[in-house]
Amino acid sequence: MGRLSINKLPNKDLSSRNILVHPPEPPMSMICKDPSNSIYVGRTKMLQVPFYWTYQDVTNPHIAIVGISGSGKSYFIKTFLSRASFVWNSNALIIDWAGEYKDWVRMTGGKVISLGKGSYMNLLDLGGMKPYDRIKQVMRTVGILTDIDQYPEQKRLTEQGIEKAYTNNKFKMDSREQRDELGRPLQPPTLKDVVKLLEERASMGTYEFPAELENAIYRLKQFTKSGEDFFAQQSTVSLDELTESGLVALDLSGLPDEKFRALGALAMLQFIEEHMRVTGWAKTKGLRLIVVLDEAWKIAKEETSDAVMIIREGRKYNFALIVASQNPTDIAEAIFSNVGTTFILKVKFEKFLDYLQGSLNFSDFMREEISKVGVGSCAVNMSFSGATPYPSTFLVEKIEGEEPLREFFLDLGKALSKEQRESIDVARSVSFQKDNLKRRLLEFGLSEARIEEVVRLFDQKNRHLDVVSFIILLERFGVDRSNLTMFLKEVGIEDTIIINIFTMSDKRKADILDRDITQVILEE
C-alpha cells in the first residue's frame, strides 16, 4: 500500500506540474477564435489550445517579431500574409530590404517592383499631400539619413529650393488638388530640378554664404547622379499599384547601399501614412493593408520615423504594420512599446532577453522557456484591449504554416570541450531552416548545384551533419571563414565553440587530404 509524504517544493517546480494552478496561458475563450475572422498560428505548448490571432482583442493590429536568422521569422510572415489574404482579403506590401521575399511573391502570383532595376520613385511625388506637407516629410527623411539638421542654413536653402521647384511647375503650395488650366494633373518636379535651381543661385555669386550653398547642393547630388537617380526621376509606379494590388514586394536589394534603401523605405511609408488619412476610416471588417518591415533597422530604430506614425494611427484606418528584426533593440521603443502583439522566436543573447523581459514584463519562468525555444517555436505577448487576470505571454509549440517548416541540424558534440559536454546548459546541436541555409549559401557565392549537394547531404544524414564536416565541405566549395563565422554566429553558436570548430577542421583536413569530403561525411 502506498504512503503519502509531504515535501517542500519551490514555486517554480510546483507551477511546472500544473497542479492546483492554471498554466501560464490565457483561457481558451481568449485565444481560440472564429476561424472565419482570425489567423491560425499554432497550438499552445502547455494545453495544446489552437491559437487564432485577431486584431479585435488587442490594443492595435500592429505586430513585432524578434528572433535570430533562421528562427522562422520570414516563414511566419509568409504564413500570416497568406492567411490574412484568405480571411480578410487584405492587401500586403512587403518593403523587401534584401530581396528575400521577391521569389515567394512571384510564386504566389503577387507583384514585385524592383527599385534600382528599372523602376523609379520620384521623391517629390505628392501622393495626395499638399506641397508644404510633402516638403516637411522630405526634410525629415533627409534629416534621418544625413547630418543636415546640424546645419540650419543648408536645411533652409534645401527647403527653399524644393518649394521653388514646385512653384515653377505651377503647384499651389497649400492645396491637395494640383491641375493646370485644362484640368490635367500637373507633373511634379524632381530632385534634379532642385539641384539645378540651387546651382543657378550659386552661379550668380550673390549669396552671402557660398560654402553653405555648395554643401546643400553636394548633399542632394548624391541622389541625382547618373545611374543612381532612382529617386530623382518621374515615378514609374503608382501608390495604388503598391497598396491595392493584393500581395506586393517593393524590392530594395538593387539599390547601391543602406542609405538608398532607407530613402526608398521612408518615402514609401510616408506615402502610405498619407494614403491612410485620405482613404479614411473603414467600416468593413479585417485589415485593408498590412505593411511589412523586415530588418529595416535604419528606419525602425528612429523615433522620428514614419513607421512610428503608422503605429500610432493605423488602427483607426484598418492598416497594420509588421516589424521584424534579429535584434529587438533595433526597433524604436515607441514602436516596440505600442504594438498589440509581439512574437518572440529563438533569441541568442542574454541582453536581448533582458530587454524583452523588461519591456514586456514576463516571468522568470517564461524567460527560461523562451531561452529554450527551437526553430519555428515562439512565445507570444498580447496587449489585450480589456483588463484580464490571465497571463499575456504564453508559448506556442510550433508555428503551423502552409508547408512543413523544414529544419536542418548541425551537431556540435565533437567541437565541445569536456566541460561543455558535461554541462547541461550547452546545446548539443543548433537548428535552422532549410530555406535560410540555401539563401545564405547563395549569398556566399555557391552555385545552385553546390547548394543542392549540401542539402542532399543533410537529407541523406537524416537532416543532421557534424559541424566540423560541414565547415570543411563549405571551405572546399570556396566559402571563406569570415562568412562561415557569420553564419555560425547567426544560428547561435558561441565564439569559444566556433574557435574549436575551426581548430578541429584544420586538423581533419590533413587526415582527409584529397579524399572526397562528401563521401567522408556519408561514412561517418
N, C-alpha and C positions, 0 to 999 in steps of 0.2 A: 504494500500500500504506500502511495507517495506521501511525502511530507512537505508541508508548506514552510517556507522560511522567509523572513523579512530582510531585505538588503537595501543599503543606501545606494542610490544611483544619481549621477549628475543629471541636471535638467536636459542637457544635450542628448544623453543616451536615452532618457525617457521619451523625449519628443520624437526620436527616430523610430521608436517602437509603435507610435500611433495608438497608444493605449490611453483612454480617457481624455485625449486631447485631439482636436481637429488638426489634421496635417496642414502644413503651410501652403494652402491653396484656397482660392475663392470657391464658394459653393458652386455646384453645377448650374444653378439658375443664373449666375453672373457671367459664366464663360461659355456655356453651351447654348447658342442662339439659333434663330431661324436660319437654316441654310440658304434660303432664298434671299436673305438680306444681310449676309455676313460672309466672311472669308475663312475657310477652314485652314488651320495651321498645323495641327497635330494633336496628339494626346498628352495630357499632363503626366508627369513622371510617377507621381505617387498614387493617384486614384484612377489613372487611365481615363480621365474625362475628356471627351472631344472638345477642343478649344476652337471656337469660332470668333474671330475678331470682327468687331463692328465699331464704327466711329460714333455710334449713338450713345454708347455707355461711358465714353471717356471725355475729358475736358475739351479735346480738339482732335482732329483726324491725323495730325502730323506724327511721324514715326522717326525714331533714331535707331540705327543698327550699328553695333560695335562688335568687332571680332577680328582676329588676325587673318592674314591672307590664307585662303583655302579653308576657312572655317564654315563657309556656306552662305556668306552674305549675298553674293550675286545670284546664287541658286534660289534663295528665299525671295529676293526681289522679283526674279522672273516668275516664280510661282504666284506671288502676290498680285502682280500686274495681270497675269493671265486670268486669274480668278476674278479680279475686280472688273475686268472687261466683260466677263460672262455674267456676273451677278448684277452689276450696276451699269453696264455699258460705258465704263469710264474710259476717257482718253488718257493717254500716258505720254509724257515727254521725258526721255532719259537724256540728261546732259552728260554725255559719254566722254569722260576725260581722256581715257586711254584706249578708246575703240574696243572695249571689252564686250559690249552688248550688240554691236552692229550686225554680226553674223546671225545671232539669235533673232534679232528684229526682222531681218530679211527672211529668215526661215519661217517665221510666224506670219509673214505677209505684211509686215509693217513697212514703214518708210524710213530710210536713212538719208540724212542731209549732212554732207561732209564739208565743213569749213576748211579752207586750205587745199581742197582738192576739187576746185571748180565751182564751189558755192561761196557767196559773199553775203555779209550782213552790214548794211550801212549804219554806222554808229549814230548818225544824226536822223535816222528814221524817227517819226513821232509815235507811231503805234497808238494813235488816238489822243495823245497828250497835247497840251499847249507847249509851244516852243520854250517859254520861260521854264516850265516844269522839266522839260527834257534837258535843258542846259544844266539844271541843278543835279539831275541824275548823272549826266556825263561827267561833270566835275567831281561828283562823289566817287565815281569809278576811277577817274584819273588820280584822285587822292589816295585811293586804296592801293593802286598799282605803282605809283611814283611818289616822289617826295615833294610834289608841288605845293602841298599845304604849308610847307615851311617857307615858301616864297610868295607872300601875298600879292606882290606886284605882278609876278608872272601868272598867277592864278587870275588876277583881274584882266590882264591882257588876253588870256586864252578865252575867258568868258565873253569879252567884247568881240573877239574875232568870230566866235561861233554865232553870237547874236547878229553881227553884221552879215554873215553868210546867209542866215535865214531871211533877213530883211531884203538883201539883194535879190533873193528868189521870190520876193513879194509875199512872204509869210506874215500873217498878223500874229504878233508875239503873245497875245493874251486870248487866243481863240483856238478851239479844237478843230473847227471846220476850216480847211485850207483849200480853196479853189480859185481858179482865175475867173476873169470876167465872162467866160463862156461856160462856166460850171465844171471845168475839167480839174482833176486833182493836181495840185502843184507838186513839182519834183523837189524833194528835199536836197539841200546841199550835202557835201561830203567833207571829211577832214582835209582832203586836198584843197578844197575851196578855202577852208580856214587858213591853212598854211600859206596859200597864195596871197590872201589878204594881209597876213602878218608880214610876209616878205616884202610886199609892196610898201607897207608902212615903214619897214626898216630901210628900204632903198631911198626913201625921201630924206632920211638923215635929220629929221626934225624932232625925233623923240628924245627926251632928255636922259633916259636910262637905256642906251642901246644894248648893253650887256643883258639886261633883263629881257628885252625883246628877243634877242638872239637865242637865249636859253629857252624861252617859251616856244620858239619855232623848233628848236632842236628836240624838245621833249615830244612834240606832236609828230615830227618827221619819222620817228621810229615806227610809226604805224602807217606811214604813207609811202614807204619805199617800194619801188617796183619789185614785184614778186612777194612782197609782204604787206600788200594793201588790202588785206582780207576784210577790213572794217572801214575802208576809205573808198569803196566803190558802191554804186547803187545795188540795193539788195536783189538777190536772185530768188529769195524765198519770202513768203508772206507769213505773218504771225498766225493767221487762220490755218495755214497748212500745218503748222507746228503744234497747235493746241486743239484742233478739232478734226484730226485725221486718224483717230484710233491710236495705234502704237507708233511713236516716232522716236528715233535716236538722233540727237544732234551730236555728230561725231566731231570731236575737237582734236583727235590724235594727229591730224595732218598739219596742225599749226606748229610753228617752229619751237616754241618754248612755253613755260608755265605762265608767263605774263600774257601772251596772246590767248592762251586757253582761258585764263581768268577773265580777260576782257570779254571774250565771247560768252562765257557763262553769266557774268554780271549783266551784260546787255540783255541777254535773254530773260533773266529773272526780272529785270526792270520792265520789259515789255509785258511779261506775264502779270506782274503786280498791277500795271495799269489796265490790262485786259480784264482782270478780276473786277476792278471797280466799274469799268464801262459796262461789262456784262451784267453786273448786279446780282442780287440775291436770287437763288434758285429754289423754287417750291418743290421740285421733284426730288425723290429720294436718291441717295447714293453720292458718289464723288464724281464731279464733272471732269476734273483734271487732276492727275497725280504727277507731280514733278519729282524726278529722282536726281539727287546729287550724290555721287559715289566717289569718295576720296578727293573731293574738291576742297581740300583744306584751306587753300588760299582765300576762298570766299566764304567758306563755312565758319572760319575762325574769327572773322572780323565782325565786331559788334555793329558796325555801320552798314554791313552788307544787306542787300535787298532780300536775302534769304530770311533774315530776322523779320523784315516787314511782312513777308508772306506767312511766317509762323504766327504772327500776331493777328493777322486779319483774314487768313484763308478760310477759317471755319464758316464764317457767315456767307461766303460765296461758294461753298462746296468744293473748295480747292484743298489739296493735301500735298505736303512736302515730305519726302523720304530722304533723310541724310544718313549716309553710311560712311564709316571710317574704321581703319585699324586702330586708331588712337583716339579715345574719347576726348582727350584734352584738345584735339584739333577741331572740335565742334564748339562754337561760341556758347558761353554759358547761357546767354539769352535764348538760344535755340534749345540747348540740352535741358534747361530747366522748364521749358514751356511745351515740349512735345507731350502728346497724350499717352504715347506708348513707346517703350524702349525695349528692343530685343538685344539681349547680351549673349553673343555666341562665345566661342573659345577666345579667352583673353590671356595674353602671355605674361605681362609684367605685374608685379605686386602694386606698383604705384598706380597703374590703371584701375586695379581692383579697389585701391584706397579711394581713388577719385569717384568711381561709380558708387561705392558704398556710402561715401559722404554725401553724394548728390541725391541718391535715391533712397537712402536710409533703410537698407535691408539688413537683416540679422547676420550675426557671425556664422550661424549655421548655413544660411543661404549663400554667404560669401564662399564658404568652404565647398559647397556643392557646385557653385559657378566655376570655381577653380579647376574642377574635375570634368567639366563637360567636354564631349568629343565633337568631331565634325558633324554638323547638322543638328546637334542638340543646342538648347538655349535656355536662358531664363528670360522671363517676360515681366516687365514692370508696367503697370497700368495706372494712370491717374484717373480714377473713376470720378464721374461727374457728381455723384452723390456720396454722402458720408456712409462708410461701411466699416463694420468691425473686423472684416476679413483681411487677410494679407493681400497686399497689392503687388508683391513679387512672388512668382511661382516658376516651377520648372516644366519645360516641355521636353518629352523624351526624345523626339525626333521630328524635325520639320518634314512633313509629308508632301512632297511635290508631285508634279505631273509625271515625272520619271524617277526611278530609284536614284538616290544620291550615292554615286559610286565612290568608295573610299579606297585609297592605297595606303600601305603602311611601310615605314622604314623601321626596321628592328635595330635597336641601339646596343643590345647586350654586349657584343664584342668590343664596343668602344667605351664602355663604362669602366671606371676604376673599381677596385674591390670594394671600397667604401660605398660607392654609388650603387653597386649591385646589391649590397646588403641593406641599403636604405629603402624604406617603404615609400618615401616621398618622391623618389626619382622614377620617372616614366620609363618603361622598357621599350616603348615604341612611340612613334608620332604618326599622325594620320593627316591626310589632305585629300582634296577632291581630284579625281582623275582629270577633269576638265581644267582645273587650275594648274596641274602639273604640265599638261600639254601646252597651255598658254605660256607658261614660264619658259619651257624649253624652246618654244618658237621664238620668244623674245631673246633667248640666249644664242640664237642663230642656228639651231639644229634644223635639218631638213625634215619634211613630213615623213620620209622613210625611216630616218633615225628615231623620230619621236614614236612612231608606231612600233619600232623594235623595242624601245624601252617599255611601252605599255604592254606589249606582248609578253615580255619577261615577267612583269608584275602578275599578269593573268596566269601564266604558267606556274608561278610560285604561290598560288592562292592569295594574290594581292599583297604579299609580304616580300620585301627584299632586305637583305643585310645592308646597312647604311654604308659600310666601307666598300662593298662591292658596287653599290650604286654610284658612289663618288668616282671610283676607278673607271667605271663604264663611261660616265659623262666626260671625264677628263680625256679618255681615249677618243671621244667624239668631238673634242675641241673646246669644251666649256671651261673657261678659266676659273681659278679659285675664288676670285672676288665675287663672281656670280653665284658660285656654289655656296660660298659662305652666306651670302644674302639669302639664298633660298632656305638653307638650314635654319637660319635665324627666324625667317618668316614662319616656318612650321613649328617653332617653339623649342628648338634645341639650344641649350646653354653654351656659352663661349668655351667653357672648360671641356665640354664633351666634343665640341667642334674641333678643338686642338687635338684631342685624342683620335678623332676620326681621320684627320689628315696625316697624323703620325703613323697610324696603322696602315693607311692606304699606301704611303711611301714604302713601308716595309714589305707589303704584299706585292707591290709592283715588281720588286726584284725577284720574287718567287715565281710569279706568273710569267714573266719575260714576254715572249712573243705568242703565248697561247691565246686562244680566243676567249676573251673575258666573258662573253655570253655563255659559253659552254661551261666555264668555271662556275658561274652563278648557278646554272642548272644542276651541276653536280653536287652543290652544297647540301 
